[in-house]
């Protein structure tokens, strides 16, 4: 596609998970620190939330790549309202026998597994992605399973990752006992304008760019239209580069980005809002300090890449 035209070794804004393109700015560094804290401190429950496309799953995979051999992780990432009872899924995530129909036997098997893990000084972490899909009964089942923990030690640690609905769900009065057991929690906010610029430039550098392909004001339009959501930033930048390649344009400015937004919004193929152009008034990206900000981010990334 456009890679060779812009001098990239690979597409900088692919939606595929790629650890080389993981940008750990302030927002995601803080979220990852909370995940690590939840594991290292043996917190009973850790909750991480963020909007769709905020990078939650990317952080999960980054965490899994960093966990040492003394931690056994079970991952559930296919939650749904009709998934039934949770315990068989938990056993399956730890590669344990889950087909037993007797509920007491399933519970005993899992309890025995946790005890054996503890006796081997092996910690056990259950990680549930898209946890906002769990209903209150399933969440209460999780709370009951946490009772398997010893009085002074955690046999089982549970990390819930999900969309903002998960936080609202846990705030319900009927789940008060659950929420009181949450030892660590963090909400991944959208990227600020500074982080959006740094995020885009970081991915361009990682892809092999030797010069910028966006003007300073183009970054502002991308930030406003994407609302600072990494996945939407990727979609918009990748689309703009594809279009610009076809139009033989080396440097993409804010007007070109707005044209791309207009065309894609009319086709209804990008989840950037019903009419993203309404967000883009002159005041939205008229920043007298933009060039200074742009240069500061560029210098910061240069220093980071040199270390």
DAKA-V67988 format. One record per residue. N is the residue number from 1. RES is the residue in one small letter. SS is DSSP state (h for helix, s for strand, l for the rest). NEAR is the number of other ideal C-beta (glycine too) atoms within 8 Angstrom. Layout:
n=N res=RES ss=SS near=NEAR
n=N res=RES ss=SS near=NEAR
This chain:
n=1 res=x ss=l near=5
n=2 res=x ss=l near=11
n=3 res=x ss=h near=10
n=4 res=x ss=h near=6
n=5 res=x ss=h near=6
n=6 res=x ss=h near=11
n=7 res=x ss=l near=8
n=8 res=x ss=l near=13
n=9 res=x ss=l near=5
n=10 res=x ss=l near=8
n=11 res=x ss=l near=10
n=12 res=x ss=l near=14
n=13 res=x ss=l near=11
n=14 res=x ss=l near=10
n=15 res=x ss=l near=6
n=16 res=x ss=l near=4
n=17 res=x ss=l near=6
n=18 res=x ss=l near=7
n=19 res=x ss=h near=8
n=20 res=x ss=h near=5
n=21 res=x ss=h near=11
n=22 res=x ss=l near=8
n=23 res=x ss=l near=9
n=24 res=x ss=l near=6
n=25 res=x ss=l near=10
n=26 res=x ss=h near=6
n=27 res=x ss=h near=12
n=28 res=x ss=h near=12
n=29 res=x ss=h near=9
n=30 res=x ss=h near=9
n=31 res=x ss=h near=13
n=32 res=x ss=h near=12
n=33 res=x ss=h near=8
n=34 res=x ss=h near=13
n=35 res=x ss=h near=15
n=36 res=x ss=h near=10
n=37 res=x ss=h near=11
n=38 res=x ss=h near=13
n=39 res=x ss=h near=16
n=40 res=x ss=h near=6
n=41 res=x ss=l near=8
n=42 res=x ss=l near=9
n=43 res=x ss=l near=12
n=44 res=x ss=l near=11
n=45 res=x ss=s near=14
n=46 res=x ss=s near=17
n=47 res=x ss=s near=15
n=48 res=x ss=s near=17
n=49 res=x ss=s near=15
n=50 res=x ss=s near=12
n=51 res=x ss=l near=9
n=52 res=x ss=l near=6
n=53 res=x ss=l near=8
n=54 res=x ss=l near=11
n=55 res=x ss=l near=11
n=56 res=x ss=h near=13
n=57 res=x ss=h near=10
n=58 res=x ss=h near=9
n=59 res=x ss=h near=15
n=60 res=x ss=h near=13
n=61 res=x ss=h near=10
n=62 res=x ss=h near=11
n=63 res=x ss=h near=13
n=64 res=x ss=h near=10
n=65 res=x ss=h near=7
n=66 res=x ss=h near=7
n=67 res=x ss=l near=9
n=68 res=x ss=l near=5
n=69 res=x ss=l near=3
n=70 res=x ss=l near=6
n=71 res=x ss=s near=11
n=72 res=x ss=s near=9
n=73 res=x ss=s near=9
n=74 res=x ss=s near=11
n=75 res=x ss=s near=9
n=76 res=x ss=s near=12
n=77 res=x ss=l near=8
n=78 res=x ss=l near=6
n=79 res=x ss=l near=11
n=80 res=x ss=l near=6
n=81 res=x ss=l near=5
n=82 res=x ss=l near=4
n=83 res=x ss=l near=10
n=84 res=x ss=l near=5
n=85 res=x ss=l near=7
n=86 res=x ss=l near=11
n=87 res=x ss=h near=13
n=88 res=x ss=h near=11
n=89 res=x ss=h near=10
n=90 res=x ss=h near=13
n=91 res=x ss=h near=13
n=92 res=x ss=h near=9
n=93 res=x ss=h near=10
n=94 res=x ss=l near=10
n=95 res=x ss=l near=4
n=96 res=x ss=l near=9
n=97 res=x ss=l near=6
n=98 res=x ss=l near=10
n=99 res=x ss=l near=5
n=100 res=x ss=l near=8
n=101 res=x ss=l near=4
n=102 res=x ss=l near=6
n=103 res=x ss=h near=8
n=104 res=x ss=h near=6
n=105 res=x ss=h near=8
n=106 res=x ss=h near=13
n=107 res=x ss=h near=9
n=108 res=x ss=h near=8
n=109 res=x ss=h near=12
n=110 res=x ss=h near=14
n=111 res=x ss=h near=9
n=112 res=x ss=h near=8
n=113 res=x ss=h near=11
n=114 res=x ss=h near=12
n=115 res=x ss=h near=9
n=116 res=x ss=h near=8
n=117 res=x ss=h near=12
n=118 res=x ss=h near=12
n=119 res=x ss=h near=6
n=120 res=x ss=l near=6
n=121 res=x ss=l near=6
n=122 res=x ss=l near=9
n=123 res=x ss=s near=12
n=124 res=x ss=s near=15
n=125 res=x ss=s near=14
n=126 res=x ss=s near=13
n=127 res=x ss=s near=14
n=128 res=x ss=s near=15
n=129 res=x ss=l near=13
n=130 res=x ss=l near=11
n=131 res=x ss=h near=11
n=132 res=x ss=h near=11
n=133 res=x ss=h near=9
n=134 res=x ss=l near=11
n=135 res=x ss=l near=6
n=136 res=x ss=h near=9
n=137 res=x ss=h near=6
n=138 res=x ss=h near=11
n=139 res=x ss=h near=13
n=140 res=x ss=h near=10
n=141 res=x ss=h near=11
n=142 res=x ss=h near=13
n=143 res=x ss=h near=11
n=144 res=x ss=h near=7
n=145 res=x ss=h near=12
n=146 res=x ss=h near=12
n=147 res=x ss=h near=6
n=148 res=x ss=h near=9
n=149 res=x ss=l near=10
n=150 res=x ss=l near=7
n=151 res=x ss=l near=4
n=152 res=x ss=l near=3
n=153 res=x ss=l near=8
n=154 res=x ss=l near=10
n=155 res=x ss=l near=11
n=156 res=x ss=l near=12
n=157 res=x ss=s near=15
n=158 res=x ss=s near=14
n=159 res=x ss=s near=15
n=160 res=x ss=s near=11
n=161 res=x ss=s near=15
n=162 res=x ss=s near=15
n=163 res=x ss=l near=10
n=164 res=x ss=h near=10
n=165 res=x ss=h near=8
n=166 res=x ss=h near=13
n=167 res=x ss=h near=11
n=168 res=x ss=h near=8
n=169 res=x ss=h near=12
n=170 res=x ss=h near=12
n=171 res=x ss=l near=7
n=172 res=x ss=l near=9
n=173 res=x ss=h near=4
n=174 res=x ss=h near=5
n=175 res=x ss=h near=13
n=176 res=x ss=h near=8
n=177 res=x ss=h near=7
n=178 res=x ss=h near=13
n=179 res=x ss=h near=9
n=180 res=x ss=l near=6
n=181 res=x ss=l near=10
n=182 res=x ss=s near=12
n=183 res=x ss=s near=9
n=184 res=x ss=s near=12
n=185 res=x ss=s near=10
n=186 res=x ss=s near=11
n=187 res=x ss=s near=9
n=188 res=x ss=s near=14
n=189 res=x ss=l near=7
n=190 res=x ss=l near=9
n=191 res=x ss=l near=14
n=192 res=x ss=l near=8
n=193 res=x ss=h near=11
n=194 res=x ss=h near=8
n=195 res=x ss=h near=12
n=196 res=x ss=h near=15
n=197 res=x ss=h near=13
n=198 res=x ss=h near=13
n=199 res=x ss=h near=13
n=200 res=x ss=h near=13
n=201 res=x ss=h near=12
n=202 res=x ss=h near=11
n=203 res=x ss=h near=13
n=204 res=x ss=h near=12
n=205 res=x ss=h near=10
n=206 res=x ss=h near=9
n=207 res=x ss=l near=13
n=208 res=x ss=l near=9
n=209 res=x ss=l near=12
n=210 res=x ss=l near=4
n=211 res=x ss=l near=5
n=212 res=x ss=l near=8
n=213 res=x ss=l near=11
n=214 res=x ss=s near=14
n=215 res=x ss=l near=10
n=216 res=x ss=h near=9
n=217 res=x ss=h near=10
n=218 res=x ss=h near=14
n=219 res=x ss=h near=14
n=220 res=x ss=h near=14
n=221 res=x ss=h near=14
n=222 res=x ss=h near=16
n=223 res=x ss=h near=13
n=224 res=x ss=h near=11
n=225 res=x ss=h near=15
n=226 res=x ss=h near=13
n=227 res=x ss=l near=7
n=228 res=x ss=l near=12
n=229 res=x ss=l near=13
n=230 res=x ss=h near=10
n=231 res=x ss=h near=11
n=232 res=x ss=h near=14
n=233 res=x ss=h near=17
n=234 res=x ss=h near=11
n=235 res=x ss=h near=14
n=236 res=x ss=h near=16
n=237 res=x ss=h near=14
n=238 res=x ss=h near=12
n=239 res=x ss=h near=11
n=240 res=x ss=h near=15
n=241 res=x ss=h near=14
n=242 res=x ss=h near=10
n=243 res=x ss=h near=11
n=244 res=x ss=h near=13
n=245 res=x ss=h near=12
n=246 res=x ss=h near=6
n=247 res=x ss=l near=6
n=248 res=x ss=l near=5
n=249 res=x ss=l near=8
n=250 res=x ss=l near=6
n=251 res=x ss=l near=8
n=252 res=x ss=s near=12
n=253 res=x ss=l near=10
n=254 res=x ss=h near=11
n=255 res=x ss=h near=6
n=256 res=x ss=h near=13
n=257 res=x ss=h near=16
n=258 res=x ss=h near=11
n=259 res=x ss=h near=8
n=260 res=x ss=h near=12
n=261 res=x ss=h near=15
n=262 res=x ss=h near=9
n=263 res=x ss=h near=9
n=264 res=x ss=h near=11
n=265 res=x ss=h near=14
n=266 res=x ss=h near=6
n=267 res=x ss=h near=7
n=268 res=x ss=l near=5
n=269 res=x ss=l near=4
n=270 res=x ss=l near=11
n=271 res=x ss=l near=5
n=272 res=x ss=l near=12
n=273 res=x ss=l near=8
n=274 res=x ss=l near=4
n=275 res=x ss=l near=6
n=276 res=x ss=h near=11
n=277 res=x ss=h near=9
n=278 res=x ss=h near=5
n=279 res=x ss=h near=9
n=280 res=x ss=l near=12
n=281 res=x ss=l near=5
n=282 res=x ss=h near=5
n=283 res=x ss=h near=5
n=284 res=x ss=h near=9
n=285 res=x ss=h near=12
n=286 res=x ss=l near=6
n=287 res=x ss=l near=7
n=288 res=x ss=l near=4
n=289 res=x ss=l near=6
n=290 res=x ss=h near=11
n=291 res=x ss=h near=7
n=292 res=x ss=h near=7
n=293 res=x ss=h near=12
n=294 res=x ss=h near=11
n=295 res=x ss=h near=8
n=296 res=x ss=h near=8
n=297 res=x ss=h near=12
n=298 res=x ss=h near=9
n=299 res=x ss=h near=8
n=300 res=x ss=h near=9
n=301 res=x ss=h near=12
n=302 res=x ss=h near=8
n=303 res=x ss=h near=8
n=304 res=x ss=h near=7
n=305 res=x ss=h near=7
n=306 res=x ss=h near=5
n=307 res=x ss=l near=4
